[in-house]
Amino acid sequence: MLLMLLSLFTLALPVRAEDTRQENNTQVIQAFTSQEKDDSASLEDQTKHLVMFVMGVPLLILLLVTGGLGIAMGVYGKQVFVAHMVCAGLSMTLAIAHAVVGVVWFYPF
């Protein structure tokens, strides 16, 4: 009889633990989804857009210069390989930084 009561008690414990875990999981998820934005800690969307624009303008200029230097080398035979590679490296660096900032700030909408 004691063995039977003990087995019933041990069978009931995991069910309660799973229910508690499920409740804890939902509480954690709700805590993340219902967080209010702290205005002092986060940048405003307008400032974020301005930073992205300020990064985007030099990126476009560098891309045009890199393309122009590549055309000058390929079509006209100018010796601007080093300048072309420097501009290409700067373009790639700025493009990666621009993409990372965009994903971090704007991906979750």
C-alpha positions as CSV (number, residue, x, y, z in Angstrom):
1,M,0.0,0.0,0.0
2,L,2.8,2.4,0.9
3,L,4.6,1.5,-2.3
4,M,1.5,2.2,-4.3
5,L,1.0,5.7,-2.7
6,L,4.7,6.4,-3.2
7,S,4.5,5.5,-6.9
8,L,1.4,7.8,-7.4
9,F,3.2,10.6,-5.6
10,T,6.3,10.3,-7.8
11,L,4.2,10.2,-11.0
12,A,2.4,13.4,-10.1
13,L,5.7,15.4,-9.5
14,P,6.9,15.6,-13.1
15,V,3.6,16.9,-14.3
16,R,3.7,19.7,-11.9
17,A,7.3,20.5,-12.8
18,E,6.4,20.6,-16.5
19,D,3.5,22.9,-15.8
20,T,5.8,25.2,-13.8
21,R,8.4,25.2,-16.6
22,Q,5.8,26.1,-19.1
23,E,4.5,28.9,-17.0
24,N,8.1,30.1,-16.5
25,N,8.8,30.0,-20.2
26,T,5.7,32.0,-21.0
27,Q,6.6,34.6,-18.3
28,V,10.1,35.0,-19.8
29,I,8.8,35.4,-23.3
30,Q,6.2,37.9,-22.1
31,A,8.9,39.8,-20.2
32,F,10.9,40.2,-23.4
33,T,7.9,41.1,-25.7
34,S,6.3,43.5,-23.3
35,Q,9.4,45.5,-22.5
36,E,8.8,49.2,-22.8
37,K,11.4,51.2,-24.7
38,D,13.4,53.5,-22.5
39,D,13.7,56.8,-24.3
40,S,16.9,57.8,-22.6
41,A,18.7,54.5,-23.4
42,S,17.7,54.1,-27.1
43,L,18.1,56.3,-30.0
44,E,15.1,57.8,-31.7
45,D,14.2,56.4,-35.1
46,Q,14.9,59.8,-36.7
47,T,18.5,59.7,-35.4
48,K,18.9,56.1,-36.5
49,H,17.8,57.1,-40.0
50,L,20.2,60.0,-40.0
51,V,23.1,57.8,-39.0
52,M,22.2,55.3,-41.8
53,F,22.0,58.2,-44.3
54,V,25.4,59.6,-43.2
55,M,26.9,56.2,-43.6
56,G,25.1,55.6,-46.9
57,V,26.2,58.7,-48.7
58,P,30.0,58.1,-48.5
59,L,29.3,54.4,-49.4
60,L,27.7,55.4,-52.6
61,I,30.4,57.9,-53.4
62,L,33.1,55.3,-52.7
63,L,31.3,52.8,-54.9
64,L,31.1,55.3,-57.8
65,V,34.8,56.2,-57.4
66,T,35.8,52.5,-57.3
67,G,33.8,51.8,-60.4
68,G,35.3,54.9,-62.1
69,L,38.8,53.8,-61.3
70,G,38.0,50.2,-62.5
71,I,36.7,51.6,-65.8
72,A,39.8,53.9,-66.1
73,M,42.0,50.8,-65.6
74,G,40.1,48.5,-67.9
75,V,39.1,50.8,-70.7
76,Y,41.7,53.5,-70.8
77,G,44.7,51.6,-69.4
78,K,45.4,54.0,-66.5
79,Q,47.7,52.9,-63.7
80,V,45.3,53.4,-60.8
81,F,45.3,49.9,-59.4
82,V,46.3,50.8,-55.8
83,A,43.8,53.6,-55.6
84,H,41.1,51.3,-57.0
85,M,41.9,48.6,-54.4
86,V,42.0,51.1,-51.5
87,C,38.6,52.5,-52.5
88,A,37.3,48.9,-52.9
89,G,38.5,48.0,-49.4
90,L,37.0,51.1,-47.9
91,S,33.7,50.5,-49.8
92,M,33.5,46.9,-48.5
93,T,34.3,48.0,-44.9
94,L,31.7,50.7,-45.0
95,A,29.1,48.4,-46.7
96,I,29.6,45.7,-44.0
97,A,29.3,48.3,-41.2
98,H,26.2,49.8,-42.9
99,A,24.6,46.3,-43.2
100,V,25.4,45.4,-39.6
101,V,23.9,48.6,-38.2
102,G,20.9,48.3,-40.4
103,V,20.2,44.7,-39.2
104,V,20.8,45.5,-35.6
105,W,18.6,48.6,-35.5
106,F,15.9,47.8,-38.0
107,Y,15.5,44.0,-38.4
108,P,12.9,43.4,-35.6
109,F,11.0,46.4,-36.9
